[in-house]
């Protein structure tokens, strides 16, 4: 298994071997797939809005990954996963086919989910586990007072705007505030940092090792449990709708 020391050594190597700038926010010009996501953001939002009609079935993030409780423990942060720990959750992606098709164009996709943050809430300062993975946010539902809804990464600030995407280094210290009375919802996804060999090969090995840790095993188990529950609920609702239709007929 990989310890903290090994991850720090790998981070230095990844920094030197990165094919994109080693910055808190990496310009979108380095990621061709971003343009397609921005061009289709309204279709992605439309799929999210269907999911949000029954938001109580969307699990809180700390129920998926218990480790997240240290930064989000008051049940104000929901997550509808499409990909998790490198695996597609086909029951969920089937409900969001346009979003899923666009995400399949992202090289080295690791995870993807709709991230729904409640009003008047903040996420504590935290770091991602590895520099070998970058994170992107696509704004979908942004409060009218968007200036009061922001994130700081490595000392640099950004505010979400609907239809706009940015990529950042999740391994740098970052925190989030939503100081408005409205919900904020984004498409969040992780993908492998573009790197030269041998760093790219080492990253694949390191990610394989991380998947064997309790951090990943627990999240994977919880993801599948919630995905199965959502499929079951959707099937039950369809059966009820069918029955009601037969009665009406």
FENQUI-V318071 format. One record per pair of residues at least 24 apart in sequence whose C-alpha atoms are under 8 Angstrom apart, sorted by the first residue. I is the first residue (numbers start at 0). J is the second residue. D is the distance in Angstrom with one decimal. If there is no record, write none. Layout:
# FENQUI-V318071
i->I j->J d->D
i->I j->J d->D
This chain:
# FENQUI-V318071
i->0 j->208 d->5.8
i->0 j->209 d->7.0
i->0 j->211 d->7.5
i->0 j->212 d->7.2
i->1 j->205 d->7.3
i->1 j->208 d->6.8
i->1 j->209 d->6.9
i->6 j->129 d->6.7
i->9 j->130 d->7.9
i->10 j->129 d->7.0
i->10 j->130 d->5.4
i->10 j->131 d->7.2
i->12 j->198 d->6.7
i->13 j->130 d->6.8
i->13 j->131 d->6.5
i->13 j->194 d->7.0
i->13 j->198 d->6.0
i->14 j->130 d->7.9
i->16 j->194 d->5.5
i->16 j->195 d->5.4
i->16 j->196 d->7.7
i->16 j->198 d->6.3
i->17 j->192 d->7.1
i->17 j->193 d->6.1
i->17 j->194 d->4.3
i->17 j->195 d->6.5
i->18 j->192 d->8.0
i->18 j->193 d->5.4
i->18 j->194 d->5.0
i->18 j->195 d->6.6
i->19 j->192 d->7.9
i->19 j->193 d->6.7
i->19 j->194 d->7.7
i->21 j->168 d->8.0
i->22 j->167 d->7.6
i->22 j->168 d->7.0
i->23 j->152 d->5.9
i->23 j->153 d->5.6
i->23 j->155 d->7.1
i->23 j->167 d->5.5
i->23 j->168 d->5.2
i->23 j->171 d->6.9
i->24 j->152 d->7.7
i->24 j->165 d->7.3
i->24 j->166 d->5.8
i->24 j->167 d->4.3
i->24 j->168 d->6.5
i->25 j->165 d->7.6
i->25 j->166 d->5.6
i->25 j->167 d->5.8
i->25 j->168 d->7.7
i->26 j->165 d->7.5
i->26 j->166 d->7.1
i->27 j->164 d->7.9
i->27 j->165 d->6.5
i->27 j->166 d->6.8
i->32 j->104 d->6.6
i->32 j->105 d->6.2
i->33 j->164 d->6.8
i->35 j->101 d->7.3
i->36 j->101 d->6.6
i->36 j->137 d->7.8
i->36 j->164 d->7.8
i->37 j->137 d->7.5
i->37 j->162 d->5.3
i->37 j->163 d->6.0
i->37 j->164 d->6.6
i->38 j->162 d->7.6
i->40 j->137 d->7.8
i->40 j->139 d->6.9
i->40 j->162 d->5.3
i->41 j->139 d->7.6
i->41 j->162 d->7.3
i->42 j->97 d->7.1
i->42 j->98 d->7.8
i->43 j->95 d->7.7
i->43 j->97 d->6.7
i->43 j->98 d->5.4
i->43 j->139 d->7.8
i->44 j->139 d->5.6
i->44 j->140 d->7.6
i->46 j->94 d->7.6
i->46 j->95 d->5.6
i->46 j->97 d->7.9
i->46 j->98 d->7.6
i->47 j->95 d->7.6
i->47 j->113 d->7.4
i->56 j->229 d->7.1
i->58 j->225 d->7.3
i->62 j->221 d->7.3
i->63 j->217 d->8.0
i->63 j->218 d->5.5
i->63 j->221 d->5.1
i->63 j->222 d->5.9
i->63 j->225 d->8.0
i->64 j->214 d->7.6
i->64 j->217 d->6.8
i->64 j->218 d->4.8
i->64 j->221 d->7.3
i->65 j->217 d->7.8
i->65 j->218 d->7.6
i->66 j->214 d->7.1
i->70 j->122 d->5.8
i->70 j->123 d->5.0
i->70 j->124 d->7.3
i->70 j->125 d->7.2
i->71 j->122 d->5.9
i->71 j->123 d->7.2
i->75 j->116 d->6.1
i->75 j->117 d->5.1
i->75 j->120 d->7.1
i->76 j->114 d->7.2
i->76 j->115 d->5.8
i->76 j->116 d->4.8
i->76 j->117 d->6.3
i->77 j->114 d->6.1
i->77 j->115 d->5.1
i->77 j->116 d->6.6
i->78 j->112 d->6.2
i->78 j->113 d->5.6
i->78 j->114 d->4.9
i->78 j->115 d->6.3
i->79 j->112 d->5.3
i->79 j->113 d->5.1
i->79 j->114 d->6.9
i->80 j->110 d->7.8
i->80 j->111 d->6.1
i->80 j->112 d->4.1
i->80 j->113 d->6.5
i->80 j->222 d->7.6
i->81 j->110 d->7.3
i->81 j->111 d->5.4
i->81 j->112 d->5.3
i->81 j->113 d->8.0
i->82 j->109 d->6.9
i->82 j->110 d->4.5
i->82 j->111 d->4.8
i->82 j->112 d->6.8
i->83 j->109 d->6.7
i->83 j->110 d->4.5
i->83 j->111 d->6.6
i->83 j->219 d->7.0
i->83 j->222 d->7.2
i->84 j->109 d->5.8
i->84 j->110 d->5.8
i->84 j->210 d->7.4
i->84 j->215 d->7.0
i->84 j->219 d->6.7
i->85 j->109 d->4.4
i->85 j->110 d->5.9
i->86 j->110 d->7.5
i->88 j->223 d->7.7
i->88 j->226 d->7.1
i->90 j->226 d->6.8
i->90 j->227 d->7.8
i->90 j->230 d->6.3
i->91 j->226 d->6.9
i->91 j->230 d->7.9
i->105 j->190 d->7.3
i->106 j->190 d->6.8
i->106 j->191 d->7.3
i->107 j->190 d->5.0
i->107 j->191 d->5.0
i->108 j->188 d->7.5
i->108 j->189 d->6.0
i->108 j->190 d->4.2
i->108 j->191 d->6.6
i->109 j->188 d->7.4
i->109 j->189 d->5.3
i->109 j->190 d->5.1
i->109 j->191 d->7.2
i->110 j->188 d->5.4
i->110 j->189 d->5.2
i->110 j->190 d->7.2
i->111 j->186 d->7.2
i->111 j->187 d->5.6
i->111 j->188 d->4.0
i->111 j->189 d->6.4
i->112 j->186 d->5.9
i->112 j->187 d->5.4
i->112 j->188 d->6.4
i->113 j->184 d->6.8
i->113 j->185 d->5.7
i->113 j->186 d->4.7
i->113 j->187 d->6.1
i->114 j->184 d->5.6
i->114 j->185 d->5.4
i->114 j->186 d->6.2
i->114 j->187 d->6.4
i->115 j->182 d->7.0
i->115 j->183 d->5.8
i->115 j->184 d->4.4
i->115 j->185 d->6.7
i->116 j->177 d->7.6
i->116 j->182 d->5.8
i->116 j->183 d->5.2
i->116 j->184 d->6.3
i->117 j->177 d->7.6
i->117 j->181 d->7.2
i->117 j->182 d->4.9
i->117 j->183 d->6.7
i->118 j->177 d->6.0
i->118 j->178 d->6.8
i->118 j->179 d->5.6
i->118 j->180 d->4.8
i->118 j->181 d->4.9
i->118 j->182 d->5.1
i->118 j->183 d->7.4
i->119 j->176 d->7.7
i->119 j->177 d->5.3
i->119 j->178 d->4.7
i->119 j->179 d->5.4
i->119 j->180 d->6.1
i->119 j->181 d->7.9
i->120 j->176 d->6.2
i->120 j->177 d->5.3
i->120 j->178 d->6.6
i->121 j->174 d->7.6
i->121 j->175 d->5.5
i->121 j->176 d->4.3
i->121 j->177 d->6.0
i->121 j->178 d->7.9
i->122 j->174 d->5.7
i->122 j->175 d->5.0
i->122 j->176 d->6.5
i->123 j->174 d->5.5
i->123 j->175 d->7.0
i->124 j->172 d->6.2
i->124 j->173 d->5.2
i->124 j->174 d->4.4
i->124 j->175 d->7.7
i->125 j->172 d->5.4
i->125 j->173 d->5.6
i->125 j->174 d->6.5
i->126 j->169 d->6.2
i->126 j->170 d->4.9
i->126 j->171 d->5.6
i->126 j->172 d->4.9
i->126 j->173 d->6.5
i->127 j->169 d->5.0
i->127 j->170 d->4.3
i->127 j->171 d->7.2
i->128 j->170 d->6.2
i->129 j->169 d->7.8
i->129 j->170 d->5.7
i->130 j->168 d->7.0
i->130 j->169 d->7.2
i->130 j->170 d->5.2
i->130 j->192 d->7.7
i->131 j->191 d->6.0
i->131 j->192 d->5.3
i->131 j->202 d->6.0
i->132 j->168 d->7.7
i->132 j->169 d->7.4
i->132 j->189 d->6.4
i->132 j->190 d->5.5
i->132 j->191 d->4.5
i->132 j->192 d->5.0
i->133 j->166 d->6.9
i->133 j->167 d->6.1
i->133 j->168 d->5.3
i->133 j->169 d->6.0
i->133 j->189 d->5.6
i->133 j->190 d->5.5
i->133 j->191 d->6.2
i->133 j->192 d->5.6
i->134 j->166 d->5.7
i->134 j->167 d->5.5
i->134 j->168 d->6.4
i->134 j->169 d->5.9
i->134 j->187 d->7.2
i->134 j->188 d->5.7
i->134 j->189 d->4.4
i->134 j->190 d->6.6
i->135 j->164 d->6.9
i->135 j->165 d->5.6
i->135 j->166 d->4.3
i->135 j->167 d->6.3
i->135 j->187 d->5.7
i->135 j->188 d->5.4
i->135 j->189 d->6.4
i->136 j->164 d->5.5
i->136 j->165 d->5.6
i->136 j->166 d->6.7
i->136 j->185 d->6.2
i->136 j->186 d->5.7
i->136 j->187 d->4.7
i->136 j->188 d->6.8
i->137 j->161 d->7.5
i->137 j->162 d->6.5
i->137 j->163 d->5.7
i->137 j->164 d->4.3
i->137 j->165 d->6.8
i->137 j->185 d->5.4
i->137 j->186 d->5.1
i->137 j->187 d->6.6
i->138 j->162 d->5.4
i->138 j->163 d->5.6
i->138 j->164 d->6.4
i->138 j->184 d->6.8
i->138 j->185 d->4.7
i->138 j->186 d->6.7
i->139 j->183 d->7.9
i->139 j->184 d->5.7
i->139 j->185 d->5.0
i->139 j->186 d->7.0
i->140 j->182 d->7.4
i->140 j->183 d->5.5
i->140 j->184 d->4.9
i->140 j->185 d->6.6
i->141 j->182 d->7.2
i->141 j->183 d->5.0
i->141 j->184 d->6.6
i->142 j->179 d->6.9
i->142 j->180 d->7.9
i->142 j->181 d->5.4
i->142 j->182 d->6.5
i->142 j->183 d->6.2
i->143 j->181 d->7.9
i->144 j->179 d->6.7
i->147 j->176 d->7.6
i->147 j->177 d->6.4
i->147 j->178 d->5.3
i->147 j->179 d->6.3
i->148 j->175 d->7.8
i->148 j->176 d->5.6
i->148 j->177 d->4.4
i->148 j->178 d->5.9
i->148 j->179 d->6.9
i->149 j->175 d->5.9
i->149 j->176 d->5.5
i->149 j->177 d->6.6
i->150 j->174 d->5.7
i->150 j->175 d->4.4
i->150 j->176 d->6.3
i->151 j->175 d->6.7
